[in-house]
């Protein structure tokens, strides 16, 4: 299996190898363009200086050979060739002593042999270090009236000075340390990714309590923090999903059992006319409750999935609020609730039907949880580029501990609220619709003092 660890190591080695190849190619270019010619000239100058010294200060072949032997000990390899092709070496032996007749004749004819300049090898720049007699410079030497050819090159020991060895060791050490460092660094980088992989597998198996121990301050640390946040959110969503299913089952089961029970009583033929009417009324109420619950669930699902087709147009908010007030006027009169409102003319581009759902839910909640002879206040106004709608009541209120969860689906604060014949979906639908329009909703409430819902919608 391909792993990120292996890929990172391979990529690093590939980069290192590519760098070496590019550097070698560049070095070869520089060597052949500039250095090779320069080295050849320098060695020709050395050879000519040695020859000049021999010719001027040594009048015998034996003395000249002693001098050449001394020069060879200073770091040179030399070969003296006569017209018959006889060779005498000074200094270290050549690995290959073959020398073309053309080279010998060139020197014996009084010309310089540029063997180092013209020598080529399959290893390109490494030909500079080739220990072959062809890889030398040659110059003519006159000794005891005879013509000789002196072929010369520096020994590789001379070419590889102490400083060169230090530099080579330095480069080699850098390469080794870099490779080892990359391996260790890669292992350190991959470890948290491996941990994240294991954590992902655990979350996939619904283990949301898997502990992820990554404490870093880099991008991987941020990724771990984001994963932890996602883990908490998934745990919350899973709990909400299970609670949602449980509540849906309960909210469907109870009215269905009531409908079934009272239907069986009606079928028995025993109830009198008064009981008959009561049972039928209960069945009708429970059926309406189920219908309302089903509609709200369908709406909520559509909003969640983004499948609800928004039909935006210019909507007058104050007219919508007045329309809702007219619909619920009988409930206000029935409970003796005092309603006051201040509605400025406000327009926004929105889905008219969805916004009506928002105002109906908020006002029906306000009436439902406000005691008889209570008060409800509605304010609609434009403020700082937003439309602000305030719905305030003097009802039973909500404790601080429950206010953050009041917009959760099927969430009901206490038994008093559960008995109010609600579905527990109204406020969650309100929040979804408001946020779908780019707005937000807030709540201020005190237990026993009432609640105040504020809706902010962009103009």
N, C-alpha and C positions, 0 to 999 in steps of 0.2 A: 504494500500500500504506500502511495506517495504521501509523505508528510511534509508539513511546512518546515520542520526542522531540517530534513534532508534537502529540501528545495533551497532553503536559505544557505546551507553549507555549499551545495553545488553551485549556486549563483555566485557566492563569494569566491570560490575557487576558479570559476569561469572568468570572473572579472579580473582576478589576480593573474591568471594565465593569459588572458587577452592583453592585459597591461604589459606583461613581459614580452609578448609577441610584438606589440606595437613599439615598445621601447627598443627591442632588438632590431626591428626594421628601421626605426629612426636612427639608431646608432650606426647601422650599416650604411645608411644613406650619407650620414655625416662622414663616416670613415672613408668611403670610396670617393666622396666629393672633395674632401679637404685633407684628411689625416694621412691617407696612404701616400699621396704625392709628397707631402711634407716629410714623412718618415724616411721615404726613399732618398730625398735630397740630403737629409741629415746624415744618413749612413754613408752616402757617397762622399760627403765632406770628411767624415771620420776616416774612411778608407784612403782618401787622397792625402790627408794629413799624415797618416801612418806611413804611406808610401813615400811621401816627401821626406819624412824623418829618416827612413831606411836608406834612401838614395843619397842623402846628404851626410849621414853620420856613420854608415856601415858600408865598408868597401868589400866585405867578403860575404859569401852566402851563409857561412856558419854563424857569423856575428848577427846577420839579419834574422836568421831563424831564432836565435836566442832572444832577440828583441821582440819578435812576433810572439814568441812563447810567453814573454813577460806581459805583453799587451793582452793576450788571450786570458790571462789570469784576472784581468780587470773586468771581465764579463763579456768577452767576445768569442765567437767561433769563427775560425779562419781556415782557408784552404789555399795553398800556393800551388799553382799548376804551371808546368812548363810546356814547351811546344810539342813534346812527345806525349803529352797527356798524363804525365806522372803527377801524382797529387801528394801533398804533405799537409796533414791536419795539425792545427794548433787549437788547444782548448778542448772543450767537450766534442765528442763525435756527433756527426749528423745522423738522424734516424734514416735518412735516405741520401746516399752520396752520389746519386746519379746526376750528371750534368751534361747538357746537350753540347755537341760539337760546335754548334752555332754560337753558343754563349762563350765558349773558350776562344774561338776564332775572333769574336767581336773584341774581346779584351786584348788578345795578343796583337790585334791590328791597331791597338792604341785607342780604342773607344771604351766608353763606360757601359757596363752591363746593368740595366735597371731591372733586376730580377724581382725585387720586392714590390716594385710598382706594377709589374706585369703578371705577377703570380696570382693565381685564382684557385679557390678551393670550394668544395661543395658546402662548406660551413661558412662561406662568405667572410665576414669580418674575422673569423677565427683563423683565417689563413695568415694573419699577421703573426701568429704564434707557431706556425707550422715549422717543424725542425727539419727542413729539407734544404739540400744544397742549392736547389733551384730558387729558393726563397732568400736570396742574398743579393748584395750589390758587388759588382766586380770592377776593378780598375787595373790598368797596366802598370807593371813594375819592371824597371831596368836594374839588373844586378849582375856584376861581373861581365858586362857586355851581352848578357842574355835577356830575352824578353820573357816575363812571367805574368801570370794573371793572379791577382789577389782577390779572393772572394770572401766577403765578410758579412756578418750579422750579429746583433747582440744576442746573448743567451737569454732563454726564457726566464732564468733566475733574475737577470738584470731587469727584464721587462716587468716581472712581478716583484716590485719593490715592497718594502715593509708597509709603506703607506697604502699600496694597492691591496695588500692582504688585509689591512685594517678595514679598508672600505668594503671589500668583499665580505668580510666577517660581519660588518655592520649591516649590510644589505641582507645577508642571509639570516641574521638574527631578527631583523625587522620582519622578514617574511614569515619565519616560524612563529614569532610572538603574535603577529597579526592573525595567522590562521588559528592558533590556539585561543587567542582572545575572541575571535569571531565565533568559534565553537562554543565557548563558555557563555558569551553574550547571547547567542542564539538560544542556548538551553534556558537561560534565565528569562528570555522574552517568550519562549514557547510555553514555559510552565503555566503561567496564568491562562493562556489560551486553552491549554489542555484542561485546566480546572473549569474554565467556562464551558467547555464541551461536555464535561461530566455533569455540570450543573444544568445544562440545557437538556441532557438526557433525563435527569431527575425531574425537571419541570414538565417534560413531555409525558412522564409517567405520573403526573399530578402530585409530585412530591414538592410542595411549595415551601417546605421548611428546610430545604437543603442549604447548609451553611457554606457560603462562598468566602474563603479567607484570602482575599487579595487586597493588600494595603499598599497601593502605589500612588504616586502623584502625577503620573504621565497619562497618555491617552488610554493605555490599558486599564489604569485605575479608574478613569472616567467611564470606560466601557463597563467595568465591574460594577460601578455605582449605578449606572443606567440599568444594568441587568438586575441588580438588587431591587431597584424601584419597580421594574417590570414584574419581578417575582412577587413583590408585595401587592401590586395591582392585580396580577393574575389570581393570587390567593383571595383577594377581596372579591374579584369578579366571580370566582368559583363559589365562594360562600354566598354571594348575592344570587347566583344562578340557582343554587340548591334551595336557598330560601324562597326564591321566586317560584320555582316549581312546586315547593311545598305549599306556599300561599295560594297559588293558582288552584292546586288540587283541592285545598281546603275551601277556598271561596266558591268553587264549582260544586264541591260535594255537598256542602250544607244546604244550599237552595234546592239542589236536585233531590236530596233526601226529603226535604219538606214537601216538594211538589209530588214526589212519589207517595209519601205517607198520606197527604190529604187527598190525593187522587184515589187512593185505595179506600179511604173513608167515604168519599163520594160514590164510589162504585158499589159499596156495600148496601146502599139504599136505606140505611138506618137514620141518617141525620135529618132533623126537621128543617123547615124552611130557613130559620134564623141561622142554624149551624151551616146549612148549605151555602148561604151567602158569605159567611165568614170564611169557610174553607176555600171557596172560589176566589175570594179577595186575596187570601194568602198565596194561593197558586199564581194569581195574576201578578202580585207584587214580586214574588220570587222569580217569575219568568222575566219581568222587566229588569230585575237586578242582573240576571244572567245576560240579558241582551245588552245592557249597558256595559257590563264587564267585558263581554266579547268585543264590542265596538272599540272600547278603550285599549284592549290588548292588540287588536288589529292596527289601530292608529299608532300605538307605541312601537310595534314591530316595524311598521312602515317607516317611521321616523328614524329608528335605529339603523335600518339597512339603507337609508337614503333612497328608498323606493317611492316615497310620497312625492307626487308631482306638484311642485310649488306653482301656484297660479298667482303670480304677483301682479298687483295693480295699485293704483293710488287709493289709499284707504283713509277715511276720516275717523280717527280714534274716538273723538268725543261723541260722534254719532253712534258708533258701535256700543260704547258704554251706556248711552241712553237707551238703546234698543234692548240691551241685556237687563237694565233696570226695569223697563216696562214688563219684560217677561217674568221677572221674579217679584213684581210688586205685591202679588197676592200672598207670597210667603212672608214678606216684610209686615204686611197688615195682620197676617195670622199670628205672628209672634210679637207684634207690637214693637217692632224694631224701628228706631228713628234713623233715617238715611239722609245724609247731607252730602252735597257734591259741588265741586268747583271745576268745571270742564272748559278749558280753553280750546280753541279750534286748532287741532293738530293733525297733520297729514304725514303719512309715511308710505313707502312702497313695500307691500307685504301681501301675504296670502290672507285674504279676508276671512275665510272659513276657519283657518287655524287660529287666528287672533281672537275670533269670537269664542273659540274653545278655551283660550286662556282666561278671558274675562268671566265667562260662565263658571269655570272651575273656581277661580279665586273668590267670586262673589257668593257662590253657593256654599263654599267652605266658611266664609265669613258669617253667613246667616246660620249655617248648621251649628257652629260652635259659639255663637253669641246667644246669651240667655235672653229671655223675654224682657222687653223694655230696655234692651241694650242699644248701642249706637254703632253705626257704620259710616265711615267717611271716605269719599272717593275724590281724588284730585288728579287732574290731567293737565300737564303743562309742558312747554318746550324749555329745555335748559341745556346750554353748552353743546349744541349740535345733537342732542338726544331728546327723545320724547319720554318723559317720566310720568308713570302712572302709579299712584299710591292708593292702596286699599287697606284701610285701618279699621279694626273692630275692637269692641270692648268685651271680647269673649273670654273663654277659659284660659287662653294663652298656652305657651309651650315652654317647658323648662330648658335651660341652657344646654343641658346634657343631650337633649334630643334634637336641637335645632340643626346640627350638621347633617343629620340623617333623615330629616323630614321630607327631602326630595327623593329618597330611595323608594323603589317600587314596593308596593304592599306594606310600606312601613306605617305603623300606627303607634302613636305615643303611648297610649294606655287604654285600659278597658273602657273608660268614658268615651273615648273617640271610636273604639271598635263598635260601640252600640249605636253610633250615629248613621248606620246603614251606608257607609262608604265602601269604595273598592280598594282604596289605598293606592290608586294609580293617578289620581287627578293632578297632584303637585309634580310628580315625575313627568307627566305629559306636558304640563305648563313649562317646566324647565327645558325640556327637549325643544319645544316650539320656539321659546324665546331665544335659545342659543342658536337654533337653526336660522333665525333672522339676524344673527350677529349681535344680539343683546345679552343682558344678564338680569338675574332676579336676586334680590336680597331679602332677608327676613330679620325683623327686630321684634322680640316678644318677651314678655314676662308672665310667668305662671300666675293666673288669676287676674291679670291686668289687661290682657288682650294681645293681639298680634298686628304687625304692620308689614305688608308685603309691598316692595318697590320693584317695578319693572322698568328697565331702561332699554329703549329701542333706538337704533340710529335712524335719523331722519332720511 
